[in-house]
Structure formats: structure tokens, C-alpha cells
Amino acid sequence: MASSPITDDLRLPAEIDASALPDVPERPPERILLTGATGFLGGFLLADLLDATRARIRCLVRGESVAQARERLADQLRDRELPVRLMSRVDIVLGSLAKPRFGLTDEEFTDLSRDIDAIYHCGAWVNLLASYPILRGCNVSGTREILRLATRTRRIPVHHVSTMGVIGADPVAGTGVSGYCATKWVAERLVARAGDRGTPTTVHRPGVILADSRTGLVGRSDWFVHLTTASIRAGCAPDHPGLLPVGTVDFTSRAIVDLSLSRSARGQVFHVIDPEPLPFRSYFQGFADAGVDLPLVPFDTWLERLRDAGDAVPRSTLRLAGETLRQMMPAPGRDTAGHTAAATHRAPPALDTAYFRRMLTFLDREVTLPAR
């Protein structure tokens, strides 16, 4: 019987083995490789790593030139209202997770491994509608190349950013799981296998990542933001019984950084979310309390009103509404593997009316919501 692409991807090459390698020096990291820094969470990680450490940060970025890539990263700091002078501690590694050795030469790849003493792997292609074969190059092969780098010359710690969406997923068994969650499930298992072979690994699982608690900044391409703005435009929200594992992006990022700097976190899996899941109804009630006319309606009625909104609601958003929200991301119970980051971290920010007003102010500026 032929093996499937997923079972083939679960095999970690024998050469990715840190058991006989020397450790990096036991000290706060001085040189860090960060992937995904041009993304929403990755941009916050870049800012928080610059704030919490004195390290130089090497960012793996796709781009036509180093100058273009640096400007994209500088935009991330501007979005977060941080001084762009912090870019003096940022170096660019032009490359792609989807390519062997990120597209670097063998010598460049080896030199990169010698030059860093910690890896924060946040890069991924987040697309809840794409299939496993489309996403595997970046999300699975990219993670394999990160682990290859981590075992090329020394035993380099890897801080792997996953997702709560892997809980309950088993793409090998054929359970209904998105291509994205399947790739992240496989990537986590590759990280675990590398850990069994001596690589110091920590896994961080964010849930639904909400707006920055201080500024209201949201991920402009985030699927949940699209559903939010679509609901506001349609003038209603779904009366859905689901629970959302959530965390504001600033809380999520700082928790990952704080945990990563603790040696006791190595080898563990953390759920980087608020300790209490957010009822789906309460999320939309937050916007209603902030001044949006957003009555709860039956789920199918909500879908129909999104369709009636026509061009104001992208077709991809409708597919997400129909497919993703019917399944809903799982809220972790006490029996799930992993520690909730909030138990060892500062308290998460309050999702009060003022928070939703800040988010609305940002959304009004970015996407022009209906007048209220």
C-alpha cells in the first residue's frame, strides 16, 4: 500500500540529529534568527525581541533586495509605534522557507547556523482555504529546513510557533481538518522528533489572535478580521454557541518571548491564550456595546445576509464562514496536552468596551465601516 504525502512528510531525515553536537553558550541569546517577521504576529515578535533582549535579530525575508526587505520590516515597527532606529540591530537574510536551505548556498546556510544561537520560527503561509499540497512547501518543508539549520553545526534552541488548531486534528486518520491545520500538525511532529534527537525545542500554540490591546491594530489579512468586518457591514452577527481560544497579539507575542527566555520552558508545549475562552457571542457583543448595531441572528440567516451584501463581502470570506465556523476552533480542556501561558505570565489585557472601541477606530480608518 502506497504511503500518503502526509505520512512521507512525517519522516525527519536522519541527518537532522543534534545528539552529538555541542550546545550553544548558556547565556541570553546574542544572535537570533526570526522567521515570519513581516506577518502580524511576527512583527510583534520582532519588536518584543528587540525590547526584551540585546540580541541582533536576523530576519528571513522574501524580497527583491535587502533594501526592500528592510523597508517592509521598518513598516512593522512604524505600525507598532516603535522607533525605527531599532532597525540598527536587525539584519536581513534574503530567502524563502519554501526552498531548500531557504535558497542559500550550502556555505551560506552553514555560516548562518554558526552565526545564531536561537531560532524563533513564526513564518508560515496562513490560508484556511488552501489545500495541504499547496501549503506544505512553506509550512512543512520550511519547518524541516529550520530544524536542519538548528542541527547543522551546534544544538540551537528552536521556538516553534504553531496553532491551537492542531488540537484534535489528525490528517493521517482523515479527520476533517483544513490544509493549513494539517501542515501545522505535521510541522509540530517534526519538531517533536527533532526534540527526541537532542534539539532544544519549545512549541507555542496561539489561538485566534485579536487586535493589539493598546492601539487596536489588527492583522489586515486575517480571516477573523475579515469575518468581523463582513458582519459589521451586513448589520448582524451569528448566534453561534462556540468558544474561541483567544489572545490579543501583544499578549501573545510577549508571552512567547517571556517563555522562550526561560530555560525551564524547553521541551514543553504552551497554549498562548487567555485562560478563559471567549464565547463567540460575547465577541460580537463587545462591538455592540461599543456602539455598533449588531443583533445576533441564526447562523444560516447570518450567512444569507453576508451573501446579500454582494461585493462588500469577498467570496472567500463566505467560504470561511460556512466551513470554518461550523467546526469552530477547539477551546482547550484540562485534558489537552500543553500549559496555558497565562498561568506563568502576566495577566492578559481586559477585552472591555474601551478595547472594542479602539479596534473599531482602527477598522474605520483601514476599511471604512458603515456609519454608526
C-alpha positions in Angstrom: 0.0 0.0 0.0 1.5 3.4 -1.1 2.2 5.9 1.7 0.4 9.3 1.6 2.2 12.7 1.2 1.4 13.4 4.8 3.0 10.1 6.2 6.0 10.8 4.0 6.3 14.3 5.4 6.3 12.9 8.9 9.7 11.3 8.4 12.5 13.5 9.7 15.8 13.0 7.7 18.4 11.1 9.7 21.0 13.9 9.4 18.7 16.2 11.4 20.2 15.0 14.7 21.6 17.1 17.5 22.5 14.3 19.9 26.3 14.5 19.2 26.5 18.3 18.7 27.8 20.9 21.2 25.4 23.3 22.9 25.3 27.0 22.2 26.7 29.0 25.1 24.5 29.1 28.2 23.5 32.8 28.2 20.8 35.1 26.9 20.8 34.9 23.1 23.1 37.3 21.4 22.2 36.5 17.8 18.6 35.3 16.8 17.1 34.1 13.6 13.4 35.1 13.3 11.1 33.9 10.5 7.7 35.5 9.7 8.7 39.0 10.8 6.7 40.6 8.1 3.5 39.0 9.3 1.1 40.3 12.0 2.3 38.2 15.0 5.9 38.0 13.6 6.1 41.8 13.6 5.2 41.9 17.3 7.7 39.2 18.0 10.4 41.3 16.2 9.5 44.3 18.4 9.4 42.3 21.6 12.6 40.5 21.0 14.3 43.9 20.3 12.8 45.2 23.6 13.4 42.1 25.8 16.9 41.2 24.6 20.1 42.9 23.4 20.4 40.4 20.6 20.9 41.2 16.9 17.9 39.8 15.1 18.5 38.2 11.7 15.1 38.1 9.8 14.5 35.6 7.0 12.5 37.7 4.5 11.5 37.2 0.9 12.2 40.2 -1.3 13.8 41.6 -4.4 16.6 43.2 -2.4 17.9 43.8 1.1 16.7 47.4 1.0 13.2 46.4 0.1 13.1 43.8 2.8 14.4 46.3 5.4 11.7 48.8 4.5 9.0 46.1 5.0 10.3 45.4 8.4 10.6 49.1 9.3 6.9 49.4 8.3 6.2 46.8 11.0 7.9 48.9 13.7 6.0 52.0 12.5 2.7 50.2 12.7 3.5 49.4 16.3 4.6 53.0 17.0 8.1 51.9 17.8 11.2 53.9 16.9 12.6 52.7 13.5 16.1 53.3 15.0 15.7 49.8 16.5 16.4 48.5 12.9 20.1 49.1 13.6 20.0 45.7 15.4 18.2 43.9 12.5 20.0 42.1 9.7 18.3 40.7 6.6 18.6 37.2 5.3 17.0 37.1 1.9 15.4 33.8 1.4 12.2 31.6 1.3 11.0 28.9 3.7 9.7 27.0 0.7 13.2 26.5 -0.8 15.9 24.0 0.3 18.3 25.8 2.6 16.0 28.8 2.1 17.6 29.4 -1.2 21.0 29.9 0.3 24.2 28.2 -0.8 25.4 25.4 1.3 28.2 27.6 2.6 25.8 30.5 3.4 23.5 28.0 5.2 26.4 26.7 7.3 27.6 30.2 8.1 24.1 31.2 9.2 24.0 28.2 11.6 27.3 29.2 13.1 26.2 32.8 13.5 22.9 32.3 15.5 22.2 30.9 19.0 18.4 30.8 18.9 15.7 30.4 16.3 12.1 31.8 16.5 10.1 30.1 13.8 6.9 32.1 13.2 6.9 32.0 9.4 4.0 30.2 7.8 1.6 30.5 4.9 -1.7 31.1 6.7 -4.5 30.2 4.3 -7.5 28.3 5.7 -8.9 27.7 2.2 -5.8 26.2 0.5 -5.0 22.5 0.4 -2.2 20.6 2.1 -0.2 20.2 -1.1 -0.3 24.0 -1.8 0.8 24.9 1.8 3.3 22.1 2.5 6.3 23.7 0.8 6.3 26.7 3.2 4.8 25.2 6.3 6.2 21.7 6.4 9.3 21.8 4.3 10.2 25.2 5.8 10.0 23.7 9.3 12.2 20.8 8.2 14.8 23.3 6.9 14.6 25.3 10.2 15.4 22.0 12.0 18.2 21.3 9.6 19.7 24.7 10.3 19.3 24.1 14.1 21.4 20.9 13.8 23.9 22.0 11.2 26.8 23.0 13.5 25.5 23.2 17.1 22.5 22.3 19.2 20.5 25.5 18.5 17.2 26.1 20.5 14.1 26.3 18.4 11.0 28.2 19.5 8.3 27.0 17.1 5.0 28.9 16.7 2.2 26.5 16.0 -1.6 27.0 16.4 -4.4 25.8 18.7 -6.0 24.4 15.5 -3.8 21.3 15.7 -5.7 20.1 18.8 -8.0 17.2 17.8 -6.5 17.3 14.2 -5.3 14.0 12.7 -4.8 14.4 9.0 -3.3 10.9 8.8 -6.6 9.4 10.0 -8.5 11.6 7.6 -10.3 13.8 10.1 -11.9 16.9 8.7 -9.1 19.4 9.1 -8.1 22.3 6.9 -4.9 22.1 4.8 -3.4 24.8 7.0 -4.0 23.0 10.3 -2.8 19.7 8.7 0.5 21.3 7.8 0.9 22.8 11.2 0.1 19.4 12.8 2.8 17.7 10.7 5.3 20.5 11.5 4.7 20.1 15.2 5.5 16.4 14.9 8.7 17.1 13.0 9.7 19.5 15.9 8.9 16.8 18.4 11.0 14.2 16.5 13.9 16.7 16.4 13.5 17.2 20.2 13.8 13.4 20.7 17.1 13.7 18.8 18.5 16.3 21.1 17.3 19.7 19.7 16.1 22.0 22.5 12.6 22.8 21.3 9.6 24.8 22.7 6.2 24.9 21.0 3.9 27.9 21.4 0.2 27.5 20.2 -1.6 30.8 19.8 -5.4 30.7 19.3 -7.4 33.4 17.5 -5.1 36.4 17.6 -7.0 39.5 18.4 -6.1 43.2 17.9 -3.4 45.0 19.9 -4.8 45.9 23.2 -3.0 49.3 23.2 -3.7 50.6 19.7 -6.5 48.5 18.2 -4.1 47.4 15.4 -5.4 44.2 13.6 -4.0 41.9 11.1 -5.2 43.3 7.8 -5.3 40.0 6.0 -6.5 37.9 9.0 -9.5 35.7 8.3 -11.2 36.5 11.6 -10.8 40.3 10.9 -12.5 39.7 7.5 -15.4 37.9 9.2 -15.7 40.7 11.7 -15.8 43.5 9.1 -18.2 41.4 7.0 -20.6 41.0 9.9 -20.5 44.8 10.7 -21.2 45.5 7.0 -24.1 43.0 7.0 -25.5 44.5 10.2 -25.7 41.3 12.1 -23.7 38.6 13.9 -24.1 34.8 14.1 -25.8 33.5 17.2 -23.2 30.8 17.4 -22.6 28.7 20.6 -18.9 28.2 20.0 -16.0 29.2 22.3 -12.9 30.9 21.0 -9.4 30.4 22.4 -8.1 33.9 22.0 -5.3 36.3 22.9 -4.5 39.8 21.9 -1.5 40.0 19.6 0.6 42.0 22.2 -0.2 39.5 24.9 0.5 36.5 22.6 3.9 37.9 21.4 5.1 38.9 24.9 4.1 35.6 26.4 6.1 33.7 23.7 9.2 35.9 24.3 9.0 35.7 28.1 8.5 31.9 28.0 11.3 31.4 25.4 13.8 33.2 27.7 13.1 30.7 30.5 15.3 27.6 30.3 12.6 25.6 32.2 10.2 26.0 29.2 12.4 23.8 26.9 10.7 20.7 25.7 7.2 21.9 26.6 4.1 22.9 24.7 2.4 26.1 25.7 -1.2 27.3 24.8 -0.6 31.0 24.4 -4.1 32.1 25.1 -6.3 33.8 27.7 -7.1 31.2 30.5 -10.8 31.6 29.8 -12.1 31.0 26.2 -14.2 33.8 24.7 -17.8 32.9 23.8 -18.4 33.7 20.2 -21.5 35.7 21.1 -19.5 37.8 23.6 -17.0 38.8 20.9 -19.7 40.4 18.8 -21.5 41.7 21.9 -18.3 43.7 22.5 -18.8 45.6 19.3 -22.5 46.1 20.1 -21.5 47.6 23.5 -19.0 49.9 21.6 -21.8 51.3 19.5 -22.4 49.0 16.6 -25.9 47.9 15.7 -25.1 44.2 15.6 -28.1 41.9 16.6 -27.5 38.2 16.9 -29.3 36.2 14.3 -29.4 32.4 13.5 -26.2 31.2 11.8 -27.9 30.5 8.4 -29.6 33.9 8.4 -26.2 35.5 9.0 -24.7 33.6 6.1 -27.6 34.7 3.8 -27.1 38.4 4.8 -23.4 38.1 4.1 -24.3 36.8 0.6 -26.8 39.6 0.1 -24.0 42.1 0.9 -22.6 41.3 -2.6 -19.2 42.7 -3.4 -18.8 44.2 0.0 -18.1 40.6 1.3 -15.4 38.6 -0.5 -16.5 35.1 -1.7 -13.5 33.7 0.2 -15.0 35.1 3.4 -18.3 33.4 2.7 -16.5 30.1 2.3 -14.6 30.6 5.6 -17.9 31.5 7.3 -19.6 28.3 6.1 -16.7 25.9 6.6 -14.6 27.2 9.5 -17.2 28.5 11.9 -19.4 25.4 11.6 -16.4 23.4 13.0 -15.0 26.2 15.3 -11.6 26.1 16.8 -11.5 24.0 19.9 -11.2 25.5 23.3 -8.7 23.6 25.3 -9.9 21.5 28.2 -7.9 20.4 31.2 -7.0 17.1 29.5 -5.3 18.7 26.4 -1.5 18.5 26.2 0.1 21.8 26.9 0.3 24.5 29.5 -1.7 27.7 29.3 0.8 30.6 29.0 -1.3 32.9 31.2 -0.6 30.6 34.2 3.1 31.6 34.1 2.8 35.1 32.6 1.3 38.5 33.3 -2.5 38.8 33.2 -4.0 39.2 29.7 -5.5 42.6 28.9 -9.2 43.1 29.5 -11.4 42.8 26.5 -13.7 45.6 27.6 -15.8 48.2 25.8 -12.8 50.5 25.5 -10.8 47.7 23.8 -13.5 47.2 21.2 -13.8 50.9 20.6 -10.0 51.1 19.9 -10.4 48.2 17.4 -13.4 49.9 15.7 -11.3 53.1 15.4 -8.6 51.2 13.6 -11.0 49.3 11.4 -12.8 52.6 10.4 -9.5 54.0 9.3 -8.5 50.9 7.4 -11.6 49.5 5.7 -14.3 52.3 6.1 -17.1 50.6 8.1 -20.7 51.7 7.7 -21.7 54.9 9.6 -23.0 54.2 13.1 
